[in-house]
């Protein structure tokens, strides 16, 4: 009854091409948000994401936790999103999923720092955390659906 014309069908399957483009689009969104956070890191101006005492990107991006050695965390995020987009476009399902899981773990660590240590949230960071969570879930489903299809065709 339902045909897979590049979209959803019962069982929530998405063809590989659609998934590649969706993951790449999410990676581009993550790259953009990470770039905005990097701008905050190098700026002393009041940013649009400085909302109140609990939501202040400047506090987060100027904290000691905003750097790993000489590298800003936002720049690491940019590199990670470029890697995720490239792996997705190259159809590297397992590597995309593995990189997404590593990125999600790093994002969860940063969330802990925001919540428990700084007690201030960065809007750009929360958006990035949502994006990496979506990428992780979707890449995992993409990997799982491909393996499920391989098992079914082997029978």
OpenMM code with the backbone's topology and positions (N, CA, C; nanometers):
from openmm import Vec3, app, unit

residues = "UNK UNK UNK UNK UNK UNK UNK UNK UNK UNK UNK UNK UNK UNK UNK UNK UNK UNK UNK UNK UNK UNK UNK UNK UNK UNK UNK UNK UNK UNK UNK UNK UNK UNK UNK UNK UNK UNK UNK UNK UNK UNK UNK UNK UNK UNK UNK UNK UNK UNK UNK UNK UNK UNK UNK UNK UNK UNK UNK UNK UNK UNK UNK UNK UNK UNK UNK UNK UNK UNK UNK UNK UNK UNK UNK UNK UNK UNK UNK UNK UNK UNK UNK UNK UNK UNK UNK UNK UNK UNK UNK UNK UNK UNK UNK UNK UNK UNK UNK UNK UNK UNK UNK UNK UNK UNK UNK UNK UNK UNK UNK UNK UNK UNK UNK UNK UNK UNK UNK UNK UNK UNK UNK UNK UNK UNK UNK UNK UNK UNK UNK UNK UNK UNK UNK UNK UNK UNK UNK UNK UNK UNK UNK UNK UNK UNK UNK UNK UNK UNK UNK UNK UNK UNK UNK".split()
positions = [
    Vec3(0.0818, -0.1180, 0.0000),
    Vec3(0.0000, 0.0000, 0.0000),
    Vec3(0.0872, 0.1260, 0.0000),
    Vec3(0.1909, 0.1304, 0.0835),
    Vec3(0.2809, 0.2442, 0.0871),
    Vec3(0.4057, 0.2115, 0.0068),
    Vec3(0.4505, 0.3050, -0.0690),
    Vec3(0.5754, 0.2865, -0.1421),
    Vec3(0.6785, 0.3840, -0.0876),
    Vec3(0.8012, 0.3402, -0.0902),
    Vec3(0.9077, 0.4268, -0.0418),
    Vec3(0.9563, 0.5133, -0.1579),
    Vec3(0.9053, 0.6331, -0.1643),
    Vec3(0.9445, 0.7274, -0.2689),
    Vec3(1.0385, 0.8328, -0.2100),
    Vec3(1.1294, 0.7870, -0.1285),
    Vec3(1.2240, 0.8787, -0.0662),
    Vec3(1.1734, 0.9350, 0.0650),
    Vec3(1.0603, 0.8877, 0.1102),
    Vec3(1.0047, 0.9397, 0.2339),
    Vec3(0.9772, 0.8296, 0.3325),
    Vec3(0.8879, 0.8573, 0.4266),
    Vec3(0.8551, 0.7607, 0.5310),
    Vec3(0.7497, 0.6627, 0.4824),
    Vec3(0.7514, 0.5449, 0.5377),
    Vec3(0.6475, 0.4447, 0.5147),
    Vec3(0.6310, 0.3687, 0.6448),
    Vec3(0.5315, 0.2828, 0.6560),
    Vec3(0.5154, 0.2089, 0.7817),
    Vec3(0.6459, 0.1418, 0.8227),
    Vec3(0.6766, 0.1495, 0.9494),
    Vec3(0.8032, 0.0970, 0.9997),
    Vec3(0.9094, 0.2057, 1.0080),
    Vec3(0.8738, 0.3269, 0.9691),
    Vec3(0.9640, 0.4418, 0.9744),
    Vec3(1.0961, 0.4185, 0.9025),
    Vec3(1.0910, 0.3588, 0.7858),
    Vec3(1.2139, 0.3420, 0.7085),
    Vec3(1.2328, 0.4621, 0.6171),
    Vec3(1.3551, 0.5022, 0.6029),
    Vec3(1.3916, 0.6124, 0.5145),
    Vec3(1.5010, 0.5585, 0.4243),
    Vec3(1.4913, 0.5878, 0.2948),
    Vec3(1.5949, 0.5343, 0.2070),
    Vec3(1.7293, 0.6006, 0.2361),
    Vec3(1.8355, 0.5363, 0.1913),
    Vec3(1.9705, 0.5807, 0.2237),
    Vec3(2.0020, 0.7205, 0.1752),
    Vec3(1.9535, 0.7541, 0.0570),
    Vec3(1.9806, 0.8867, 0.0011),
    Vec3(1.9169, 0.9954, 0.0878),
    Vec3(1.7917, 0.9745, 0.1255),
    Vec3(1.7231, 1.0718, 0.2102),
    Vec3(1.7942, 1.0856, 0.3440),
    Vec3(1.8360, 0.9734, 0.4018),
    Vec3(1.9040, 0.9771, 0.5313),
    Vec3(2.0375, 1.0499, 0.5211),
    Vec3(2.1111, 1.0250, 0.4147),
    Vec3(2.2393, 1.0946, 0.3951),
    Vec3(2.2186, 1.2453, 0.3914),
    Vec3(2.1189, 1.2879, 0.3149),
    Vec3(2.0928, 1.4313, 0.3028),
    Vec3(2.0408, 1.4902, 0.4334),
    Vec3(1.9574, 1.4161, 0.5040),
    Vec3(1.9049, 1.4631, 0.6320),
    Vec3(2.0180, 1.4788, 0.7340),
    Vec3(2.1054, 1.3784, 0.7424),
    Vec3(2.2188, 1.3866, 0.8349),
    Vec3(2.3133, 1.5007, 0.7972),
    Vec3(2.3346, 1.5198, 0.6671),
    Vec3(2.4217, 1.6284, 0.6223),
    Vec3(2.3593, 1.7641, 0.6529),
    Vec3(2.2291, 1.7759, 0.6349),
    Vec3(2.1594, 1.9002, 0.6677),
    Vec3(2.1701, 1.9308, 0.8174),
    Vec3(2.1524, 1.8285, 0.9006),
    Vec3(2.1686, 1.8471, 1.0453),
    Vec3(2.3126, 1.8851, 1.0797),
    Vec3(2.4096, 1.8234, 1.0115),
    Vec3(2.5502, 1.8574, 1.0354),
    Vec3(2.5776, 2.0031, 0.9968),
    Vec3(2.5170, 2.0498, 0.8875),
    Vec3(2.5327, 2.1906, 0.8486),
    Vec3(2.4698, 2.2838, 0.9520),
    Vec3(2.3562, 2.2442, 1.0065),
    Vec3(2.2935, 2.3235, 1.1131),
    Vec3(2.3849, 2.3273, 1.2355),
    Vec3(2.4440, 2.2129, 1.2707),
    Vec3(2.5373, 2.2073, 1.3831),
    Vec3(2.6611, 2.2916, 1.3582),
    Vec3(2.7108, 2.2882, 1.2356),
    Vec3(2.8264, 2.3696, 1.1980),
    Vec3(2.7942, 2.5184, 1.2157),
    Vec3(2.6757, 2.5581, 1.1736),
    Vec3(2.6335, 2.6980, 1.1860),
    Vec3(2.6240, 2.7405, 1.3322),
    Vec3(2.5612, 2.6575, 1.4147),
    Vec3(2.5461, 2.6901, 1.5569),
    Vec3(2.6831, 2.6939, 1.6251),
    Vec3(2.7710, 2.6016, 1.5893),
    Vec3(2.9059, 2.6013, 1.6473),
    Vec3(2.9833, 2.7263, 1.6059),
    Vec3(2.9641, 2.7685, 1.4818),
    Vec3(3.0277, 2.8923, 1.4354),
    Vec3(2.9785, 3.0123, 1.5164),
    Vec3(2.8476, 3.0176, 1.5413),
    Vec3(2.7925, 3.1272, 1.6217),
    Vec3(2.8512, 3.1257, 1.7631),
    Vec3(2.8668, 3.0065, 1.8199),
    Vec3(2.9275, 2.9951, 1.9531),
    Vec3(3.0743, 3.0383, 1.9491),
    Vec3(3.1442, 3.0059, 1.8410),
    Vec3(3.2841, 3.0474, 1.8272),
    Vec3(3.2944, 3.1998, 1.8180),
    Vec3(3.1999, 3.2618, 1.7497),
    Vec3(3.1970, 3.4087, 1.7436),
    Vec3(3.1818, 3.4684, 1.8831),
    Vec3(3.0957, 3.4083, 1.9646),
    Vec3(3.0783, 3.4557, 2.1026),
    Vec3(3.2096, 3.4405, 2.1788),
    Vec3(3.2784, 3.3293, 2.1554),
    Vec3(3.4045, 3.3022, 2.2253),
    Vec3(3.5063, 3.4140, 2.2011),
    Vec3(3.5125, 3.4631, 2.0781),
    Vec3(3.6114, 3.5652, 2.0436),
    Vec3(3.5579, 3.7079, 2.0542),
    Vec3(3.4369, 3.7245, 2.1041),
    Vec3(3.3757, 3.8566, 2.1123),
    Vec3(3.3573, 3.8986, 2.2579),
    Vec3(3.3600, 4.0275, 2.2797),
    Vec3(3.3287, 4.0822, 2.4116),
    Vec3(3.1979, 4.1606, 2.4089),
    Vec3(3.1311, 4.1604, 2.2950),
    Vec3(3.0038, 4.2309, 2.2814),
    Vec3(2.8925, 4.1519, 2.3482),
    Vec3(2.7818, 4.2194, 2.3733),
    Vec3(2.6623, 4.1513, 2.4238),
    Vec3(2.6012, 4.0757, 2.3063),
    Vec3(2.5817, 3.9473, 2.3252),
    Vec3(2.5307, 3.8619, 2.2184),
    Vec3(2.3798, 3.8449, 2.2300),
    Vec3(2.3131, 3.8123, 2.1191),
    Vec3(2.1680, 3.7924, 2.1241),
    Vec3(2.1263, 3.6753, 2.2133),
    Vec3(2.2181, 3.5858, 2.2421),
    Vec3(2.1836, 3.4709, 2.3270),
    Vec3(2.2079, 3.4990, 2.4756),
    Vec3(2.2502, 3.6204, 2.5088),
    Vec3(2.2651, 3.6598, 2.6496),
    Vec3(2.1299, 3.7107, 2.6983),
    Vec3(2.0493, 3.6183, 2.7504),
    Vec3(1.9094, 3.6469, 2.7816),
    Vec3(1.8919, 3.6937, 2.9252),
    Vec3(1.9457, 3.6173, 3.0206),
    Vec3(1.9345, 3.6532, 3.1625),
    Vec3(2.0460, 3.5816, 3.2388),
    Vec3(2.0363, 3.5789, 3.3699),
    Vec3(2.1426, 3.5193, 3.4521),
    Vec3(2.1560, 3.3690, 3.4309),
    Vec3(2.0516, 3.3036, 3.3842),
    Vec3(2.0553, 3.1580, 3.3642),
    Vec3(2.0836, 3.1184, 3.2196),
    Vec3(2.0667, 3.2107, 3.1271),
    Vec3(2.0917, 3.1855, 2.9849),
    Vec3(2.1871, 3.2928, 2.9343),
    Vec3(2.3171, 3.2599, 2.9314),
    Vec3(2.4183, 3.3578, 2.8927),
    Vec3(2.5328, 3.2863, 2.8214),
    Vec3(2.5324, 3.2956, 2.6895),
    Vec3(2.6365, 3.2293, 2.6099),
    Vec3(2.7754, 3.2847, 2.6399),
    Vec3(2.7824, 3.4130, 2.6723),
    Vec3(2.9117, 3.4740, 2.7019),
    Vec3(2.9791, 3.4116, 2.8222),
    Vec3(2.9030, 3.3869, 2.9282),
    Vec3(2.9590, 3.3240, 3.0485),
    Vec3(3.0137, 3.1858, 3.0143),
    Vec3(2.9365, 3.1085, 2.9404),
    Vec3(2.9776, 2.9722, 2.9051),
    Vec3(3.0981, 2.9746, 2.8121),
    Vec3(3.0939, 3.0580, 2.7079),
    Vec3(3.1997, 3.0592, 2.6070),
    Vec3(3.3258, 3.1335, 2.6490),
    Vec3(3.3219, 3.2020, 2.7625),
    Vec3(3.4426, 3.2656, 2.8155),
    Vec3(3.4924, 3.1959, 2.9420),
    Vec3(3.4303, 3.0853, 2.9768),
    Vec3(3.4713, 3.0114, 3.0968),
    Vec3(3.5980, 2.9309, 3.0675),
    Vec3(3.6664, 2.8837, 3.1714),
    Vec3(3.7850, 2.7997, 3.1505),
    Vec3(3.7524, 2.6684, 3.0787),
    Vec3(3.6260, 2.6285, 3.0812),
    Vec3(3.5855, 2.5032, 3.0171),
    Vec3(3.5610, 2.5192, 2.8676),
    Vec3(3.5711, 2.6413, 2.8160),
    Vec3(3.5446, 2.6678, 2.6750),
    Vec3(3.6654, 2.6391, 2.5862),
    Vec3(3.7743, 2.5939, 2.6470),
    Vec3(3.8963, 2.5633, 2.5714),
    Vec3(3.9473, 2.4258, 2.6111),
    Vec3(4.0015, 2.3561, 2.5141),
    Vec3(4.0777, 2.2342, 2.5410),
    Vec3(4.2168, 2.2631, 2.4870),
    Vec3(4.3072, 2.2913, 2.5778),
    Vec3(4.4384, 2.3404, 2.5370),
    Vec3(4.4183, 2.4749, 2.4691),
    Vec3(4.4773, 2.4922, 2.3508),
    Vec3(4.4610, 2.6201, 2.2810),
    Vec3(4.3376, 2.6259, 2.1899),
    Vec3(4.2578, 2.5196, 2.1886),
    Vec3(4.1476, 2.5084, 2.0920),
    Vec3(4.0128, 2.5346, 2.1594),
    Vec3(3.9352, 2.6292, 2.1060),
    Vec3(3.8014, 2.6513, 2.1602),
    Vec3(3.7111, 2.5298, 2.1358),
    Vec3(3.6281, 2.4982, 2.2333),
    Vec3(3.5357, 2.3851, 2.2219),
    Vec3(3.4448, 2.4031, 2.1003),
    Vec3(3.4049, 2.5274, 2.0717),
    Vec3(3.3186, 2.5520, 1.9559),
    Vec3(3.3882, 2.5137, 1.8254),
    Vec3(3.5196, 2.5334, 1.8166),
    Vec3(3.5942, 2.4934, 1.6969),
    Vec3(3.5984, 2.3411, 1.6852),
    Vec3(3.6082, 2.2728, 1.7983),
    Vec3(3.6025, 2.1261, 1.7972),
    Vec3(3.4656, 2.0819, 1.7469),
    Vec3(3.3619, 2.1519, 1.7906),
    Vec3(3.2270, 2.1223, 1.7425),
    Vec3(3.2155, 2.1412, 1.5925),
    Vec3(3.2724, 2.2490, 1.5409),
    Vec3(3.2689, 2.2728, 1.3964),
    Vec3(3.3365, 2.1587, 1.3211),
    Vec3(3.4540, 2.1184, 1.3676),
    Vec3(3.5259, 2.0084, 1.3027),
    Vec3(3.4451, 1.8790, 1.3100),
    Vec3(3.3826, 1.8551, 1.4237),
    Vec3(3.3017, 1.7346, 1.4396),
    Vec3(3.1840, 1.7310, 1.3446),
    Vec3(3.1162, 1.8441, 1.3286),
    Vec3(3.0015, 1.8476, 1.2375),
    Vec3(3.0443, 1.8331, 1.0916),
    Vec3(3.1590, 1.8897, 1.0548),
    Vec3(3.2113, 1.8700, 0.9189),
    Vec3(3.2398, 1.7214, 0.8965),
    Vec3(3.3031, 1.6574, 0.9942),
    Vec3(3.3322, 1.5143, 0.9844),
    Vec3(3.2037, 1.4332, 0.9706),
    Vec3(3.1034, 1.4624, 1.0532),
    Vec3(2.9772, 1.3885, 1.0475),
    Vec3(2.9087, 1.4047, 0.9119),
    Vec3(2.9068, 1.5265, 0.8597),
    Vec3(2.8459, 1.5488, 0.7286),
    Vec3(2.9193, 1.4747, 0.6187),
    Vec3(3.0523, 1.4773, 0.6237),
    Vec3(3.1319, 1.4073, 0.5219),
    Vec3(3.1114, 1.2562, 0.5305),
    Vec3(3.1126, 1.2010, 0.6508),
    Vec3(3.0923, 1.0564, 0.6663),
    Vec3(2.9542, 1.0145, 0.6172),
    Vec3(2.8539, 1.0960, 0.6453),
    Vec3(2.7183, 1.0637, 0.5992),
    Vec3(2.7118, 1.0657, 0.4468),
    Vec3(2.7700, 1.1671, 0.3845),
    Vec3(2.7659, 1.1753, 0.2381),
    Vec3(2.8445, 1.0626, 0.1729),
    Vec3(2.9468, 1.0137, 0.2411),
    Vec3(3.0266, 0.9023, 0.1879),
    Vec3(2.9649, 0.7660, 0.2191),
    Vec3(2.8460, 0.7658, 0.2791),
    Vec3(2.7710, 0.6430, 0.3119),
    Vec3(2.8444, 0.5548, 0.4130),
    Vec3(2.9205, 0.6141, 0.4995),
    Vec3(2.9935, 0.5399, 0.6029),
    Vec3(2.9050, 0.5302, 0.7268),
    Vec3(2.8086, 0.4389, 0.7216),
    Vec3(2.7077, 0.4293, 0.8271),
    Vec3(2.7688, 0.4028, 0.9644),
    Vec3(2.8545, 0.3038, 0.9739),
    Vec3(2.9119, 0.2670, 1.1039),
    Vec3(3.0008, 0.3792, 1.1582),
    Vec3(3.0814, 0.4395, 1.0718),
    Vec3(3.1683, 0.5489, 1.1165),
    Vec3(3.0872, 0.6727, 1.1546),
    Vec3(2.9806, 0.6997, 1.0792),
    Vec3(2.8934, 0.8128, 1.1131),
    Vec3(2.8325, 0.7920, 1.2507),
    Vec3(2.7822, 0.6716, 1.2744),
    Vec3(2.7206, 0.6414, 1.4038),
    Vec3(2.8236, 0.6489, 1.5161),
    Vec3(2.9421, 0.5936, 1.4938),
    Vec3(3.0466, 0.5964, 1.5972),
    Vec3(3.0874, 0.7404, 1.6292),
    Vec3(3.1069, 0.8218, 1.5260),
    Vec3(3.1443, 0.9618, 1.5478),
    Vec3(3.0323, 1.0375, 1.6188),
    Vec3(2.9082, 1.0062, 1.5843),
    Vec3(2.7942, 1.0717, 1.6494),
    Vec3(2.7868, 1.0345, 1.7972),
    Vec3(2.8137, 0.9088, 1.8292),
    Vec3(2.8114, 0.8652, 1.9695),
    Vec3(2.9213, 0.9368, 2.0487),
    Vec3(3.0395, 0.9495, 1.9901),
    Vec3(3.1483, 1.0232, 2.0561),
    Vec3(3.1074, 1.1695, 2.0755),
    Vec3(3.0502, 1.2293, 1.9716),
    Vec3(3.0044, 1.3680, 1.9814),
    Vec3(2.8969, 1.3862, 2.0869),
    Vec3(2.8046, 1.2908, 2.0946),
    Vec3(2.6996, 1.2982, 2.1958),
    Vec3(2.7590, 1.2860, 2.3361),
    Vec3(2.8544, 1.1967, 2.3532),
    Vec3(2.9201, 1.1833, 2.4833),
    Vec3(2.9882, 1.3128, 2.5248),
    Vec3(3.0569, 1.3766, 2.4312),
    Vec3(3.1230, 1.5045, 2.4587),
    Vec3(3.0191, 1.6118, 2.4918),
    Vec3(2.9092, 1.6138, 2.4170),
    Vec3(2.8021, 1.7113, 2.4423),
    Vec3(2.7397, 1.6904, 2.5802),
    Vec3(2.7232, 1.5650, 2.6206),
    Vec3(2.6678, 1.5372, 2.7536),
    Vec3(2.7632, 1.5838, 2.8638),
    Vec3(2.8924, 1.5664, 2.8415),
    Vec3(2.9924, 1.6173, 2.9360),
    Vec3(2.9815, 1.7698, 2.9471),
    Vec3(2.9694, 1.8371, 2.8331),
    Vec3(2.9564, 1.9828, 2.8339),
    Vec3(2.8252, 2.0270, 2.8986),
    Vec3(2.7203, 1.9489, 2.8800),
    Vec3(2.5921, 1.9782, 2.9449),
    Vec3(2.6069, 1.9710, 3.0961),
    Vec3(2.6798, 1.8710, 3.1427),
    Vec3(2.7074, 1.8583, 3.2864),
    Vec3(2.7794, 1.9833, 3.3378),
    Vec3(2.8764, 2.0314, 3.2629),
    Vec3(2.9498, 2.1512, 3.3048),
    Vec3(2.8558, 2.2717, 3.3123),
    Vec3(2.7725, 2.2878, 3.2102),
    Vec3(2.6780, 2.4003, 3.2118),
    Vec3(2.5832, 2.3918, 3.3313),
    Vec3(2.5256, 2.2741, 3.3516),
    Vec3(2.4221, 2.2565, 3.4544),
    Vec3(2.4790, 2.2567, 3.5962),
    Vec3(2.5833, 2.1789, 3.6192),
    Vec3(2.6297, 2.1539, 3.7557),
    Vec3(2.7462, 2.2410, 3.8018),
    Vec3(2.8264, 2.2909, 3.7102),
    Vec3(2.9436, 2.3690, 3.7498),
    Vec3(2.9209, 2.5184, 3.7251),
    Vec3(2.8889, 2.5544, 3.6011),
    Vec3(2.8677, 2.6957, 3.5693),
    Vec3(2.7296, 2.7449, 3.6120),
    Vec3(2.6335, 2.6549, 3.6126),
    Vec3(2.4939, 2.6871, 3.6448),
    Vec3(2.4378, 2.7966, 3.5543),
    Vec3(2.4841, 2.7952, 3.4306),
    Vec3(2.4387, 2.8874, 3.3261),
    Vec3(2.4286, 2.8070, 3.1974),
    Vec3(2.3246, 2.8333, 3.1202),
    Vec3(2.3042, 2.7632, 2.9938),
    Vec3(2.3383, 2.8545, 2.8768),
    Vec3(2.3933, 2.7950, 2.7733),
    Vec3(2.4209, 2.8651, 2.6480),
    Vec3(2.3182, 2.8163, 2.5457),
    Vec3(2.2408, 2.9086, 2.4899),
    Vec3(2.1374, 2.8713, 2.3940),
    Vec3(2.1975, 2.7992, 2.2739),
    Vec3(2.3092, 2.8488, 2.2223),
    Vec3(2.3743, 2.7834, 2.1084),
    Vec3(2.4173, 2.6411, 2.1450),
    Vec3(2.4667, 2.6242, 2.2658),
    Vec3(2.5114, 2.4921, 2.3106),
    Vec3(2.3943, 2.3953, 2.3222),
    Vec3(2.2828, 2.4424, 2.3754),
    Vec3(2.1648, 2.3567, 2.3898),
    Vec3(2.1118, 2.3164, 2.2522),
    Vec3(2.1128, 2.4099, 2.1573),
    Vec3(2.0707, 2.3763, 2.0207),
    Vec3(2.1663, 2.2734, 1.9615),
    Vec3(2.2958, 2.2929, 1.9806),
    Vec3(2.3946, 2.1970, 1.9308),
    Vec3(2.3759, 2.0598, 1.9945),
    Vec3(2.3464, 2.0574, 2.1239),
    Vec3(2.3236, 1.9297, 2.1924),
    Vec3(2.2020, 1.8584, 2.1344),
    Vec3(2.0992, 1.9334, 2.1006),
    Vec3(1.9802, 1.8741, 2.0386),
    Vec3(2.0129, 1.8185, 1.9007),
    Vec3(2.0940, 1.8917, 1.8259),
    Vec3(2.1323, 1.8475, 1.6914),
    Vec3(2.2148, 1.7198, 1.6984),
    Vec3(2.3139, 1.7126, 1.7872),
    Vec3(2.3966, 1.5916, 1.7949),
    Vec3(2.3147, 1.4735, 1.8447),
    Vec3(2.2169, 1.4976, 1.9306),
    Vec3(2.1279, 1.3897, 1.9740),
    Vec3(2.0477, 1.3365, 1.8551),
    Vec3(1.9922, 1.4256, 1.7738),
    Vec3(1.9177, 1.3828, 1.6547),
    Vec3(2.0075, 1.3071, 1.5571),
    Vec3(2.1278, 1.3584, 1.5349),
    Vec3(2.2213, 1.2906, 1.4443),
    Vec3(2.2534, 1.1511, 1.4964),
    Vec3(2.2746, 1.1381, 1.6260),
    Vec3(2.3064, 1.0075, 1.6846),
    Vec3(2.1907, 0.9103, 1.6663),
    Vec3(2.0703, 0.9540, 1.6961),
    Vec3(1.9531, 0.8667, 1.6814),
    Vec3(1.9340, 0.8270, 1.5357),
    Vec3(1.9367, 0.9249, 1.4456),
    Vec3(1.9132, 0.8953, 1.3039),
    Vec3(2.0236, 0.8094, 1.2433),
    Vec3(2.1488, 0.8365, 1.2780),
    Vec3(2.2573, 0.7546, 1.2222),
    Vec3(2.2506, 0.6124, 1.2769),
    Vec3(2.2105, 0.5982, 1.4030),
    Vec3(2.1919, 0.4641, 1.4592),
    Vec3(2.0809, 0.3887, 1.3886),
    Vec3(1.9702, 0.4567, 1.3609),
    Vec3(1.8605, 0.3939, 1.2861),
    Vec3(1.9036, 0.3582, 1.1447),
    Vec3(1.9821, 0.4452, 1.0827),
    Vec3(2.0328, 0.4213, 0.9477),
    Vec3(2.1213, 0.2967, 0.9461),
    Vec3(2.2098, 0.2868, 1.0433),
    Vec3(2.2969, 0.1696, 1.0541),
    Vec3(2.2153, 0.0442, 1.0806),
    Vec3(2.1226, 0.0526, 1.1751),
    Vec3(2.0405, -0.0630, 1.2121),
    Vec3(1.9537, -0.1085, 1.0958),
    Vec3(1.8944, -0.0149, 1.0217),
    Vec3(1.8074, -0.0540, 0.9103),
    Vec3(1.8874, -0.1220, 0.8003),
    Vec3(2.0099, -0.0770, 0.7773),
    Vec3(2.0942, -0.1413, 0.6771),
    Vec3(2.1339, -0.2817, 0.7181),
    Vec3(2.1650, -0.3007, 0.8436),
    Vec3(2.2027, -0.4344, 0.8918),
    Vec3(2.0826, -0.5270, 0.8916),
    Vec3(1.9664, -0.4724, 0.9264),
    Vec3(1.8437, -0.5521, 0.9258),
    Vec3(1.8126, -0.5986, 0.7837),
    Vec3(1.8313, -0.5088, 0.6867),
    Vec3(1.8085, -0.5424, 0.5465),
    Vec3(1.9089, -0.6484, 0.5005),
    Vec3(2.0354, -0.6376, 0.5444),
    Vec3(2.1376, -0.7361, 0.5076),
    Vec3(2.1030, -0.8742, 0.5621),
    Vec3(2.0536, -0.8789, 0.6850),
    Vec3(2.0151, -1.0065, 0.7459),
    Vec3(1.8982, -1.0673, 0.6702),
    Vec3(1.8002, -0.9840, 0.6346),
    Vec3(1.6823, -1.0333, 0.5626),
    Vec3(1.7200, -1.0855, 0.4246),
    Vec3(1.8140, -1.0200, 0.3567),
    Vec3(1.8524, -1.0648, 0.2227),
    Vec3(1.9397, -1.1900, 0.2274),
    Vec3(2.0028, -1.2170, 0.3410),
    Vec3(2.0869, -1.3360, 0.3544),
    Vec3(2.0046, -1.4623, 0.3752),
    Vec3(1.8785, -1.4457, 0.4098),
    Vec3(1.7928, -1.5626, 0.4359),
    Vec3(1.7479, -1.6288, 0.3116),
] * unit.nanometer
topology = app.Topology()
chain = topology.addChain("A")
for resn in residues:
    res = topology.addResidue(resn, chain)
    for name in ("N", "CA", "C"):
        topology.addAtom(name, app.Element.getBySymbol(name[0]), res)
